[in-house]
């Protein structure tokens, strides 16, 4: 009751997006990557990563269940809101492309190099999700707490942001090792071959986040946070 309709829209929209994408992350990490991992430490890392993404999704859902008398009505908005679905499409696309490529490789329809290209793009997409998209949403949640609003939510989000920073570091390390050819020299060649496409993915992600900011602040802004400020943060 203490939030205006504008504030409720901004607050809830971010939670619904985060619930959706963390649920996708939890399922897709194991489904897409585990069968290709030969290093036990990395396999365990991905398993824990998946479990934490599931925990994040549950935390967001828990918040919504505790602040809305009819949470089902709010959860249903996920599939009824084009802006949420459009923002979630990119990570889904790269997971789907890699999973499909894995099946093609098993049936000898594509080469190992082609499979590696899809894996490289998938990891780059995860890197973008963990390092750009999530933190744009976190910025909104922390903005509420700065004004003494929804402080409990911000406390939970601070722990989740810490986890996402670790997940970002995982993908950063994988990409750097491939770039340097440490584990597989072919990945170094593929990395620089695919670099223009990867850079394009980052630019596209920035534009997607700007559209999201436009949707969040379509009816009004928060004190100290608006579309211009959020866009500058995303670009930074």
ChimeraX commands (.cxc) that place a marker at each C-alpha (Angstrom):
marker #1 position 0.00,0.00,0.00 radius 0.5
marker #1 position 2.95,2.34,0.51 radius 0.5
marker #1 position 3.94,2.16,-3.17 radius 0.5
marker #1 position 2.32,4.17,-5.93 radius 0.5
marker #1 position 1.05,2.43,-9.07 radius 0.5
marker #1 position 4.15,3.62,-10.94 radius 0.5
marker #1 position 6.41,2.17,-8.24 radius 0.5
marker #1 position 4.47,-1.09,-8.17 radius 0.5
marker #1 position 4.87,-1.45,-11.94 radius 0.5
marker #1 position 8.64,-0.92,-11.79 radius 0.5
marker #1 position 9.11,-3.16,-8.75 radius 0.5
marker #1 position 6.94,-6.05,-9.90 radius 0.5
marker #1 position 8.03,-6.04,-13.55 radius 0.5
marker #1 position 11.65,-6.58,-12.54 radius 0.5
marker #1 position 10.73,-9.40,-10.17 radius 0.5
marker #1 position 8.62,-11.17,-12.79 radius 0.5
marker #1 position 11.44,-10.96,-15.34 radius 0.5
marker #1 position 14.01,-12.21,-12.83 radius 0.5
marker #1 position 11.76,-15.10,-11.77 radius 0.5
marker #1 position 11.40,-16.12,-15.41 radius 0.5
marker #1 position 15.04,-15.93,-16.46 radius 0.5
marker #1 position 16.49,-17.50,-13.31 radius 0.5
marker #1 position 14.08,-20.39,-13.83 radius 0.5
marker #1 position 15.38,-20.70,-17.40 radius 0.5
marker #1 position 18.97,-20.52,-16.15 radius 0.5
marker #1 position 18.42,-23.21,-13.57 radius 0.5
marker #1 position 17.08,-25.70,-16.11 radius 0.5
marker #1 position 19.20,-24.80,-19.12 radius 0.5
marker #1 position 22.65,-24.77,-17.54 radius 0.5
marker #1 position 22.53,-28.47,-16.75 radius 0.5
marker #1 position 20.50,-29.44,-19.81 radius 0.5
marker #1 position 22.80,-27.67,-22.26 radius 0.5
marker #1 position 26.26,-27.82,-20.71 radius 0.5
marker #1 position 26.75,-30.78,-18.38 radius 0.5
marker #1 position 27.00,-33.48,-21.06 radius 0.5
marker #1 position 29.91,-31.59,-22.65 radius 0.5
marker #1 position 31.93,-31.05,-19.46 radius 0.5
marker #1 position 34.84,-33.40,-18.82 radius 0.5
marker #1 position 36.39,-31.52,-15.88 radius 0.5
marker #1 position 34.81,-32.76,-12.59 radius 0.5
marker #1 position 35.36,-29.42,-10.83 radius 0.5
marker #1 position 33.56,-27.52,-13.57 radius 0.5
marker #1 position 30.70,-30.03,-13.62 radius 0.5
marker #1 position 30.23,-29.58,-9.87 radius 0.5
marker #1 position 30.42,-25.82,-10.34 radius 0.5
marker #1 position 27.64,-25.87,-12.95 radius 0.5
marker #1 position 25.50,-28.11,-10.73 radius 0.5
marker #1 position 25.81,-25.65,-7.83 radius 0.5
marker #1 position 25.25,-22.74,-10.20 radius 0.5
marker #1 position 22.01,-24.31,-11.42 radius 0.5
marker #1 position 20.84,-24.92,-7.85 radius 0.5
marker #1 position 21.50,-21.30,-6.89 radius 0.5
marker #1 position 19.57,-20.03,-9.91 radius 0.5
marker #1 position 16.63,-22.16,-8.80 radius 0.5
marker #1 position 16.98,-20.67,-5.31 radius 0.5
marker #1 position 16.98,-17.16,-6.79 radius 0.5
marker #1 position 13.81,-17.86,-8.76 radius 0.5
marker #1 position 12.15,-19.22,-5.62 radius 0.5
marker #1 position 13.22,-16.12,-3.69 radius 0.5
marker #1 position 11.63,-13.80,-6.25 radius 0.5
marker #1 position 8.47,-15.90,-6.26 radius 0.5
marker #1 position 8.46,-15.83,-2.44 radius 0.5
marker #1 position 8.59,-12.02,-2.46 radius 0.5
marker #1 position 5.68,-11.78,-4.89 radius 0.5
marker #1 position 3.61,-14.27,-2.85 radius 0.5
marker #1 position 4.15,-12.17,0.25 radius 0.5
marker #1 position 3.24,-8.78,-1.16 radius 0.5
marker #1 position 0.26,-9.63,-3.37 radius 0.5
marker #1 position -3.04,-11.09,-2.11 radius 0.5
marker #1 position -3.45,-12.96,-5.42 radius 0.5
marker #1 position 0.09,-13.85,-6.57 radius 0.5
marker #1 position -1.20,-16.14,-9.35 radius 0.5
marker #1 position -2.61,-13.10,-11.10 radius 0.5
marker #1 position 0.85,-11.50,-11.02 radius 0.5
marker #1 position 2.66,-14.65,-12.23 radius 0.5
marker #1 position 0.21,-14.92,-15.13 radius 0.5
marker #1 position 1.38,-11.51,-16.30 radius 0.5
marker #1 position 4.70,-13.09,-17.34 radius 0.5
marker #1 position 3.19,-14.79,-20.38 radius 0.5
marker #1 position 0.87,-11.86,-21.04 radius 0.5
marker #1 position 3.59,-9.20,-21.11 radius 0.5
marker #1 position 5.43,-8.95,-24.45 radius 0.5
marker #1 position 8.20,-6.82,-22.89 radius 0.5
marker #1 position 9.11,-9.58,-20.43 radius 0.5
marker #1 position 9.00,-12.28,-23.09 radius 0.5
marker #1 position 11.02,-10.23,-25.58 radius 0.5
marker #1 position 13.70,-9.54,-22.98 radius 0.5
marker #1 position 13.93,-13.26,-22.15 radius 0.5
marker #1 position 14.12,-14.47,-25.76 radius 0.5
marker #1 position 17.86,-13.98,-26.35 radius 0.5
marker #1 position 19.26,-16.29,-23.64 radius 0.5
marker #1 position 16.64,-18.89,-24.61 radius 0.5
marker #1 position 17.67,-18.64,-28.27 radius 0.5
marker #1 position 21.35,-19.34,-27.64 radius 0.5
marker #1 position 20.59,-22.22,-25.28 radius 0.5
marker #1 position 18.21,-23.72,-27.84 radius 0.5
marker #1 position 20.73,-23.27,-30.66 radius 0.5
marker #1 position 23.43,-25.07,-28.71 radius 0.5
marker #1 position 21.15,-27.89,-27.56 radius 0.5
marker #1 position 20.01,-28.40,-31.15 radius 0.5
marker #1 position 23.62,-28.30,-32.38 radius 0.5
marker #1 position 24.53,-30.96,-29.81 radius 0.5
marker #1 position 21.90,-33.27,-31.29 radius 0.5
marker #1 position 23.14,-32.53,-34.83 radius 0.5
marker #1 position 26.71,-33.31,-33.74 radius 0.5
marker #1 position 25.65,-36.63,-32.21 radius 0.5
marker #1 position 24.03,-37.52,-35.54 radius 0.5
marker #1 position 27.15,-36.36,-37.42 radius 0.5
marker #1 position 25.25,-33.58,-39.20 radius 0.5
marker #1 position 27.68,-30.85,-38.14 radius 0.5
marker #1 position 31.40,-30.77,-37.34 radius 0.5
marker #1 position 33.00,-30.37,-33.92 radius 0.5
marker #1 position 34.14,-26.87,-34.91 radius 0.5
marker #1 position 30.54,-25.89,-35.70 radius 0.5
marker #1 position 29.44,-27.24,-32.32 radius 0.5
marker #1 position 32.16,-25.22,-30.60 radius 0.5
marker #1 position 30.97,-22.07,-32.34 radius 0.5
marker #1 position 27.49,-22.57,-30.89 radius 0.5
marker #1 position 28.99,-23.25,-27.45 radius 0.5
marker #1 position 31.04,-20.07,-27.64 radius 0.5
marker #1 position 27.95,-18.00,-28.48 radius 0.5
marker #1 position 25.98,-19.72,-25.71 radius 0.5
marker #1 position 28.61,-18.90,-23.07 radius 0.5
marker #1 position 28.83,-15.32,-24.36 radius 0.5
marker #1 position 25.04,-15.04,-24.05 radius 0.5
marker #1 position 25.18,-16.31,-20.45 radius 0.5
marker #1 position 27.93,-13.79,-19.75 radius 0.5
marker #1 position 25.70,-10.99,-21.04 radius 0.5
marker #1 position 22.74,-12.20,-18.99 radius 0.5
marker #1 position 24.72,-12.48,-15.77 radius 0.5
marker #1 position 26.70,-9.28,-16.22 radius 0.5
marker #1 position 24.31,-6.87,-17.94 radius 0.5
marker #1 position 20.63,-7.84,-17.79 radius 0.5
marker #1 position 20.49,-8.96,-14.16 radius 0.5
marker #1 position 22.35,-5.92,-12.88 radius 0.5
marker #1 position 20.06,-3.51,-14.68 radius 0.5
marker #1 position 17.18,-5.05,-12.73 radius 0.5
marker #1 position 19.16,-5.03,-9.47 radius 0.5
marker #1 position 19.76,-1.29,-9.88 radius 0.5
marker #1 position 16.00,-0.71,-9.72 radius 0.5
marker #1 position 15.58,-2.85,-6.60 radius 0.5
marker #1 position 18.40,-1.06,-4.80 radius 0.5
marker #1 position 16.92,2.30,-5.79 radius 0.5
marker #1 position 13.81,1.50,-3.74 radius 0.5
marker #1 position 15.92,0.66,-0.68 radius 0.5
marker #1 position 17.80,3.96,-0.97 radius 0.5
marker #1 position 14.48,5.66,-0.18 radius 0.5
marker #1 position 13.60,3.28,2.64 radius 0.5
marker #1 position 11.18,1.23,0.52 radius 0.5
marker #1 position 11.07,-2.57,0.21 radius 0.5
marker #1 position 14.26,-2.90,2.25 radius 0.5
marker #1 position 13.79,-6.63,2.85 radius 0.5
marker #1 position 13.69,-7.18,-0.89 radius 0.5
marker #1 position 16.96,-5.28,-1.32 radius 0.5
marker #1 position 18.59,-7.40,1.38 radius 0.5
marker #1 position 17.67,-10.57,-0.50 radius 0.5
marker #1 position 18.76,-9.01,-3.79 radius 0.5
marker #1 position 22.17,-8.07,-2.37 radius 0.5
marker #1 position 22.85,-11.76,-1.71 radius 0.5
marker #1 position 21.58,-12.73,-5.15 radius 0.5
marker #1 position 23.72,-10.02,-6.77 radius 0.5
marker #1 position 26.74,-11.50,-5.00 radius 0.5
marker #1 position 25.90,-14.91,-6.50 radius 0.5
marker #1 position 25.46,-13.44,-9.98 radius 0.5
marker #1 position 28.86,-11.76,-9.69 radius 0.5
marker #1 position 30.36,-15.21,-9.08 radius 0.5
marker #1 position 28.49,-16.65,-12.05 radius 0.5
marker #1 position 29.73,-13.77,-14.19 radius 0.5
marker #1 position 33.29,-14.56,-13.09 radius 0.5
marker #1 position 32.80,-18.20,-14.18 radius 0.5
marker #1 position 31.87,-17.23,-17.72 radius 0.5
marker #1 position 34.57,-14.55,-17.82 radius 0.5
marker #1 position 37.20,-17.14,-16.95 radius 0.5
marker #1 position 35.92,-19.61,-19.52 radius 0.5
marker #1 position 35.94,-16.97,-22.26 radius 0.5
marker #1 position 39.41,-15.74,-21.30 radius 0.5
marker #1 position 40.82,-19.28,-21.35 radius 0.5
marker #1 position 39.33,-19.85,-24.80 radius 0.5
marker #1 position 40.63,-16.49,-26.01 radius 0.5
marker #1 position 44.13,-17.42,-24.84 radius 0.5
marker #1 position 43.92,-20.97,-26.25 radius 0.5
marker #1 position 44.80,-22.46,-22.86 radius 0.5
marker #1 position 42.71,-25.63,-22.97 radius 0.5
marker #1 position 41.96,-25.98,-26.67 radius 0.5
marker #1 position 43.96,-24.03,-29.30 radius 0.5
marker #1 position 41.04,-24.26,-31.74 radius 0.5
marker #1 position 38.89,-22.16,-29.39 radius 0.5
marker #1 position 41.37,-19.28,-29.71 radius 0.5
marker #1 position 40.91,-19.27,-33.48 radius 0.5
marker #1 position 37.13,-19.56,-33.13 radius 0.5
marker #1 position 37.05,-16.82,-30.49 radius 0.5
marker #1 position 38.57,-14.21,-32.78 radius 0.5
marker #1 position 36.57,-15.47,-35.74 radius 0.5
marker #1 position 33.32,-15.07,-33.76 radius 0.5
marker #1 position 34.34,-11.86,-31.97 radius 0.5
marker #1 position 32.39,-9.49,-34.27 radius 0.5
marker #1 position 29.22,-11.54,-33.66 radius 0.5
marker #1 position 29.86,-11.61,-29.91 radius 0.5
marker #1 position 30.36,-7.83,-29.87 radius 0.5
marker #1 position 27.12,-7.48,-31.81 radius 0.5
marker #1 position 25.39,-9.57,-29.14 radius 0.5
marker #1 position 26.55,-7.12,-26.46 radius 0.5
marker #1 position 25.35,-4.12,-28.46 radius 0.5
marker #1 position 21.99,-5.80,-29.03 radius 0.5
marker #1 position 21.72,-6.58,-25.31 radius 0.5
marker #1 position 22.26,-2.91,-24.49 radius 0.5
marker #1 position 19.45,-1.92,-26.85 radius 0.5
marker #1 position 17.17,-4.55,-25.28 radius 0.5
marker #1 position 17.91,-3.11,-21.83 radius 0.5
marker #1 position 17.14,0.40,-23.08 radius 0.5
marker #1 position 13.77,-0.80,-24.35 radius 0.5
marker #1 position 13.19,-2.41,-20.96 radius 0.5
marker #1 position 13.96,0.89,-19.23 radius 0.5
marker #1 position 11.48,2.60,-21.53 radius 0.5
marker #1 position 8.85,0.04,-20.48 radius 0.5
marker #1 position 9.65,0.37,-16.77 radius 0.5
marker #1 position 9.42,4.15,-16.73 radius 0.5
marker #1 position 6.63,4.58,-19.28 radius 0.5
marker #1 position 4.26,6.06,-16.70 radius 0.5
marker #1 position 6.76,7.76,-14.40 radius 0.5
marker #1 position 10.14,7.48,-12.71 radius 0.5
marker #1 position 11.69,6.89,-9.31 radius 0.5
marker #1 position 13.41,9.65,-7.39 radius 0.5
marker #1 position 17.05,9.29,-8.42 radius 0.5
marker #1 position 16.41,6.74,-11.16 radius 0.5
marker #1 position 14.93,7.12,-14.63 radius 0.5
marker #1 position 15.48,5.76,-18.12 radius 0.5
marker #1 position 18.43,8.04,-18.88 radius 0.5
marker #1 position 20.27,7.08,-15.70 radius 0.5
marker #1 position 19.57,3.36,-16.11 radius 0.5
marker #1 position 20.69,3.46,-19.75 radius 0.5
marker #1 position 23.95,5.17,-18.72 radius 0.5
marker #1 position 24.50,2.48,-16.09 radius 0.5
marker #1 position 23.92,-0.32,-18.60 radius 0.5
marker #1 position 26.33,1.27,-21.08 radius 0.5
marker #1 position 28.91,1.68,-18.32 radius 0.5
marker link #1:1,2 radius 0.2
marker link #1:2,3 radius 0.2
marker link #1:3,4 radius 0.2
marker link #1:4,5 radius 0.2
marker link #1:5,6 radius 0.2
marker link #1:6,7 radius 0.2
marker link #1:7,8 radius 0.2
marker link #1:8,9 radius 0.2
marker link #1:9,10 radius 0.2
marker link #1:10,11 radius 0.2
marker link #1:11,12 radius 0.2
marker link #1:12,13 radius 0.2
marker link #1:13,14 radius 0.2
marker link #1:14,15 radius 0.2
marker link #1:15,16 radius 0.2
marker link #1:16,17 radius 0.2
marker link #1:17,18 radius 0.2
marker link #1:18,19 radius 0.2
marker link #1:19,20 radius 0.2
marker link #1:20,21 radius 0.2
marker link #1:21,22 radius 0.2
marker link #1:22,23 radius 0.2
marker link #1:23,24 radius 0.2
marker link #1:24,25 radius 0.2
marker link #1:25,26 radius 0.2
marker link #1:26,27 radius 0.2
marker link #1:27,28 radius 0.2
marker link #1:28,29 radius 0.2
marker link #1:29,30 radius 0.2
marker link #1:30,31 radius 0.2
marker link #1:31,32 radius 0.2
marker link #1:32,33 radius 0.2
marker link #1:33,34 radius 0.2
marker link #1:34,35 radius 0.2
marker link #1:35,36 radius 0.2
marker link #1:36,37 radius 0.2
marker link #1:37,38 radius 0.2
marker link #1:38,39 radius 0.2
marker link #1:39,40 radius 0.2
marker link #1:40,41 radius 0.2
marker link #1:41,42 radius 0.2
marker link #1:42,43 radius 0.2
marker link #1:43,44 radius 0.2
marker link #1:44,45 radius 0.2
marker link #1:45,46 radius 0.2
marker link #1:46,47 radius 0.2
marker link #1:47,48 radius 0.2
marker link #1:48,49 radius 0.2
marker link #1:49,50 radius 0.2
marker link #1:50,51 radius 0.2
marker link #1:51,52 radius 0.2
marker link #1:52,53 radius 0.2
marker link #1:53,54 radius 0.2
marker link #1:54,55 radius 0.2
marker link #1:55,56 radius 0.2
marker link #1:56,57 radius 0.2
marker link #1:57,58 radius 0.2
marker link #1:58,59 radius 0.2
marker link #1:59,60 radius 0.2
marker link #1:60,61 radius 0.2
marker link #1:61,62 radius 0.2
marker link #1:62,63 radius 0.2
marker link #1:63,64 radius 0.2
marker link #1:64,65 radius 0.2
marker link #1:65,66 radius 0.2
marker link #1:66,67 radius 0.2
marker link #1:67,68 radius 0.2
marker link #1:68,69 radius 0.2
marker link #1:69,70 radius 0.2
marker link #1:70,71 radius 0.2
marker link #1:71,72 radius 0.2
marker link #1:72,73 radius 0.2
marker link #1:73,74 radius 0.2
marker link #1:74,75 radius 0.2
marker link #1:75,76 radius 0.2
marker link #1:76,77 radius 0.2
marker link #1:77,78 radius 0.2
marker link #1:78,79 radius 0.2
marker link #1:79,80 radius 0.2
marker link #1:80,81 radius 0.2
marker link #1:81,82 radius 0.2
marker link #1:82,83 radius 0.2
marker link #1:83,84 radius 0.2
marker link #1:84,85 radius 0.2
marker link #1:85,86 radius 0.2
marker link #1:86,87 radius 0.2
marker link #1:87,88 radius 0.2
marker link #1:88,89 radius 0.2
marker link #1:89,90 radius 0.2
marker link #1:90,91 radius 0.2
marker link #1:91,92 radius 0.2
marker link #1:92,93 radius 0.2
marker link #1:93,94 radius 0.2
marker link #1:94,95 radius 0.2
marker link #1:95,96 radius 0.2
marker link #1:96,97 radius 0.2
marker link #1:97,98 radius 0.2
marker link #1:98,99 radius 0.2
marker link #1:99,100 radius 0.2
marker link #1:100,101 radius 0.2
marker link #1:101,102 radius 0.2
marker link #1:102,103 radius 0.2
marker link #1:103,104 radius 0.2
marker link #1:104,105 radius 0.2
marker link #1:105,106 radius 0.2
marker link #1:106,107 radius 0.2
marker link #1:107,108 radius 0.2
marker link #1:108,109 radius 0.2
marker link #1:109,110 radius 0.2
marker link #1:110,111 radius 0.2
marker link #1:111,112 radius 0.2
marker link #1:112,113 radius 0.2
marker link #1:113,114 radius 0.2
marker link #1:114,115 radius 0.2
marker link #1:115,116 radius 0.2
marker link #1:116,117 radius 0.2
marker link #1:117,118 radius 0.2
marker link #1:118,119 radius 0.2
marker link #1:119,120 radius 0.2
marker link #1:120,121 radius 0.2
marker link #1:121,122 radius 0.2
marker link #1:122,123 radius 0.2
marker link #1:123,124 radius 0.2
marker link #1:124,125 radius 0.2
marker link #1:125,126 radius 0.2
marker link #1:126,127 radius 0.2
marker link #1:127,128 radius 0.2
marker link #1:128,129 radius 0.2
marker link #1:129,130 radius 0.2
marker link #1:130,131 radius 0.2
marker link #1:131,132 radius 0.2
marker link #1:132,133 radius 0.2
marker link #1:133,134 radius 0.2
marker link #1:134,135 radius 0.2
marker link #1:135,136 radius 0.2
marker link #1:136,137 radius 0.2
marker link #1:137,138 radius 0.2
marker link #1:138,139 radius 0.2
marker link #1:139,140 radius 0.2
marker link #1:140,141 radius 0.2
marker link #1:141,142 radius 0.2
marker link #1:142,143 radius 0.2
marker link #1:143,144 radius 0.2
marker link #1:144,145 radius 0.2
marker link #1:145,146 radius 0.2
marker link #1:146,147 radius 0.2
marker link #1:147,148 radius 0.2
marker link #1:148,149 radius 0.2
marker link #1:149,150 radius 0.2
marker link #1:150,151 radius 0.2
marker link #1:151,152 radius 0.2
marker link #1:152,153 radius 0.2
marker link #1:153,154 radius 0.2
marker link #1:154,155 radius 0.2
marker link #1:155,156 radius 0.2
marker link #1:156,157 radius 0.2
marker link #1:157,158 radius 0.2
marker link #1:158,159 radius 0.2
marker link #1:159,160 radius 0.2
marker link #1:160,161 radius 0.2
marker link #1:161,162 radius 0.2
marker link #1:162,163 radius 0.2
marker link #1:163,164 radius 0.2
marker link #1:164,165 radius 0.2
marker link #1:165,166 radius 0.2
marker link #1:166,167 radius 0.2
marker link #1:167,168 radius 0.2
marker link #1:168,169 radius 0.2
marker link #1:169,170 radius 0.2
marker link #1:170,171 radius 0.2
marker link #1:171,172 radius 0.2
marker link #1:172,173 radius 0.2
marker link #1:173,174 radius 0.2
marker link #1:174,175 radius 0.2
marker link #1:175,176 radius 0.2
marker link #1:176,177 radius 0.2
marker link #1:177,178 radius 0.2
marker link #1:178,179 radius 0.2
marker link #1:179,180 radius 0.2
marker link #1:180,181 radius 0.2
marker link #1:181,182 radius 0.2
marker link #1:182,183 radius 0.2
marker link #1:183,184 radius 0.2
marker link #1:184,185 radius 0.2
marker link #1:185,186 radius 0.2
marker link #1:186,187 radius 0.2
marker link #1:187,188 radius 0.2
marker link #1:188,189 radius 0.2
marker link #1:189,190 radius 0.2
marker link #1:190,191 radius 0.2
marker link #1:191,192 radius 0.2
marker link #1:192,193 radius 0.2
marker link #1:193,194 radius 0.2
marker link #1:194,195 radius 0.2
marker link #1:195,196 radius 0.2
marker link #1:196,197 radius 0.2
marker link #1:197,198 radius 0.2
marker link #1:198,199 radius 0.2
marker link #1:199,200 radius 0.2
marker link #1:200,201 radius 0.2
marker link #1:201,202 radius 0.2
marker link #1:202,203 radius 0.2
marker link #1:203,204 radius 0.2
marker link #1:204,205 radius 0.2
marker link #1:205,206 radius 0.2
marker link #1:206,207 radius 0.2
marker link #1:207,208 radius 0.2
marker link #1:208,209 radius 0.2
marker link #1:209,210 radius 0.2
marker link #1:210,211 radius 0.2
marker link #1:211,212 radius 0.2
marker link #1:212,213 radius 0.2
marker link #1:213,214 radius 0.2
marker link #1:214,215 radius 0.2
marker link #1:215,216 radius 0.2
marker link #1:216,217 radius 0.2
marker link #1:217,218 radius 0.2
marker link #1:218,219 radius 0.2
marker link #1:219,220 radius 0.2
marker link #1:220,221 radius 0.2
marker link #1:221,222 radius 0.2
marker link #1:222,223 radius 0.2
marker link #1:223,224 radius 0.2
marker link #1:224,225 radius 0.2
marker link #1:225,226 radius 0.2
marker link #1:226,227 radius 0.2
marker link #1:227,228 radius 0.2
marker link #1:228,229 radius 0.2
marker link #1:229,230 radius 0.2
marker link #1:230,231 radius 0.2
marker link #1:231,232 radius 0.2
marker link #1:232,233 radius 0.2
marker link #1:233,234 radius 0.2
marker link #1:234,235 radius 0.2
marker link #1:235,236 radius 0.2
view
